[in-house]
Amino acid sequence: MNVKSKQVLIIGGGIVGACCAYYLQRAGHRVTIVDRQSFGAACSQGNCGYICPSHVLPLAEPGAVGRTLKAMLKPRSPFTIKPRFDLALWRWLWGFARRCNRQDMLAGGHALHPILESSLSLYRQMVADEHIDCEWEEQGLLFAYRSAEEFEAYSATNDLLANEFHLPAEKLVGPELTDREPALRPGLAGGWFYADDAHLRPDRLMSALRRLLESRGAVIREQCAFEGFVGEGDSRRAARCGGTEIAADEFVVATGAWSAQLESHLRCRLPIQPGKGYSLTMPRPAVCPRIPMIFPETRVAVTPFESGYRLGSTMEFSGYDSTLNRSRLQLLRDGAAPYLREPSCDPVEGEWWGWRPMTYDSLPIIDRAPIARNVWVAAGHSMLGLTLGAVTGRLVTELISGQPPHVPVAPFRVARFQ
Ligand SMILES: Cc1cc2nc3c(=O)[nH]c(=O)nc-3n(C[C@H](O)[C@H](O)[C@H](O)COP(=O)(O)OP(=O)(O)OC[C@H]3O[C@@H](n4cnc5c(N)ncnc54)[C@H](O)[C@@H]3O)c2cc1C
């Protein structure tokens, strides 16, 4: 199909905005990206780098509320909610609690499954076609356990993932775990290995995408915050950003955790809460893992890059709080120490936090905004924004170009929250 070339303004220069720009350019459109801070400097910078189709189940699952409350009572819990009167937060928590049942969990999983699978293959193709230097590796993802009870309890989830989504993990018992990943301490109970997951270095991906987009004519304007749309009726003709008007045919709002602040501009509810997480980046330890790993008992994630090594995780619902809390960083070290022969390596090169754009159903929002026919939302990617960047970019491009979406988009409509 021949697509008419359009001028598209993308608001937000994270992985979602960058991937939208990539696929829009490939379809022949011209793009400008504005960011209130710097391109690639928010949540898409220091995350764990997993491209993980294995993460198909939403966070809201049967028993999640009880488990979360129990975890919060522990003095140094990786999960915290700062108690406060915030109507949007309480509405969000209520929405989450209501979805903690098998039926909604499976519906969410079936919505996510095709976009997760598609995104992995789109990244593979993007990295190969464009020679993107982002330390792409396909080493899988390993969940490692100390406690035999917790390890065996995962069997039920494994059965569910195998039966519902054809995503069986390989079970590694006792020493089979250290045979597979010698950087682990001996004596752990076991692990579950997902062979098809990949990983990359997110900051390198963002820099490479920026070079690529600019080399193809994209304009990137930083320190340039979106302030409102210009125009009336069923379309908008420009957006006011950083005190100037930028004209465009189409507008894509990809503002991550900030998106909820733009509800009035889009005329819809966007129940997105900032879910703060932390990471520590350092040189590769002498005994460095080969496989990225998650330790579900302490909720710490480990990513070995070609050029470094990262510990990441924790989830804090503390609103738009931009302080770096060193005790949360210490949790990462403490949570990795029981599992790894060499859990960290000095000097620390980066202490980082980011706001995950959390929806209560764990599904992104990829849809036209009710305000006008040429305004689109691509936000709320929760824990999976890096993984889902490529497929979101492709879907937004298909919608703007008037082409049929290559995977179902109905579950990602904004109307589900209205
Ligand atoms: C510790 C941690 C580990 C993670 N690990 C993974 C992982 O392994 N795999 C994975 O898939 N996901 C992971 N995530 C989640 C992932 O990082 C996010 O889902 C993703 O980065 C969100 O991308 P985004 O483009 O929507 O938002 P962002 O990267 O936050 O970008 C949004 C941009 O919009 C800009 N903006 C906001 N408001 C305005 C405005 N008014 N005008 C102009 N610009 C504006 C911001 O400045 C920002 O640059 C992790 C997150 C954390 C915190």
The ligand as an ORCA input file, in Angstrom:
! r2SCAN-3c Opt
* xyz 0 1
  C      14.864     -0.750     37.488
  C      14.101     -0.930     36.198
  C      14.379     -2.039     35.404
  C      13.645     -2.242     34.227
  N      13.988     -3.297     33.425
  C      13.295     -3.505     32.263
  C      13.666     -4.585     31.417
  O      14.614     -5.322     31.687
  N      12.928     -4.799     30.287
  C      11.857     -3.998     29.952
  O      11.200     -4.268     28.961
  N      11.523     -2.926     30.736
  C      12.213     -2.669     31.867
  N      11.889     -1.611     32.666
  C      10.748     -0.753     32.272
  C      11.151      0.215     31.144
  O      12.368      0.828     31.495
  C      10.064      1.269     30.920
  O       8.815      0.624     30.759
  C      10.363      2.080     29.654
  O      11.639      2.641     29.726
  C       9.322      3.160     29.423
  O       9.665      3.827     28.236
  P       8.918      5.157     27.791
  O       9.516      5.574     26.496
  O       7.444      4.924     27.856
  O       9.230      6.197     28.961
  P      10.550      7.039     29.310
  O      11.786      6.331     28.920
  O      10.424      7.454     30.732
  O      10.428      8.284     28.332
  C       9.396      9.244     28.457
  C       9.980     10.579     28.014
  O       8.921     11.526     27.951
  C       9.448     12.770     28.329
  N       8.346     13.662     28.718
  C       7.501     13.516     29.763
  N       6.614     14.523     29.804
  C       6.896     15.336     28.743
  C       6.350     16.557     28.232
  N       5.302     17.173     28.834
  N       6.901     17.097     27.123
  C       7.951     16.496     26.502
  N       8.515     15.360     26.952
  C       7.997     14.771     28.050
  C      10.376     12.435     29.496
  O      11.326     13.452     29.715
  C      10.997     11.125     29.002
  O      12.243     11.334     28.345
  C      12.617     -1.338     33.835
  C      12.372     -0.211     34.629
  C      13.100      0.003     35.789
  C      12.835      1.236     36.596
*
